């Protein structure tokens, strides 16, 4: 499923801009990198898509860090909601894909 807008533009909520770094030790740059690398797999997050369509992504940074990311697209910009390291099950699924 390819839903990534072109050109690739990110929008960060200034109130939460450091949340992923503090909570999960993932920088904003690392989160953005998974959209650039070819190994991106996305699915719709039906459970959390109440007010707006949310998507989940499994991807890899340029340094090979495997991340799970939740995001939405607003005004043709990617707005990252949450990002963390993949858990074991997510890593196994990602590697099978």
Secondary structure, DSSP 8 states (H G I E B T S, - for coil): -----SS--B---TTSTTHHHHHH---HHHHHHHHHSS--EEEE-TTT-SSS-EEEEEEE-TT--EEEEEEEEETTEEEEEEEEE--HHHHHHHHH-
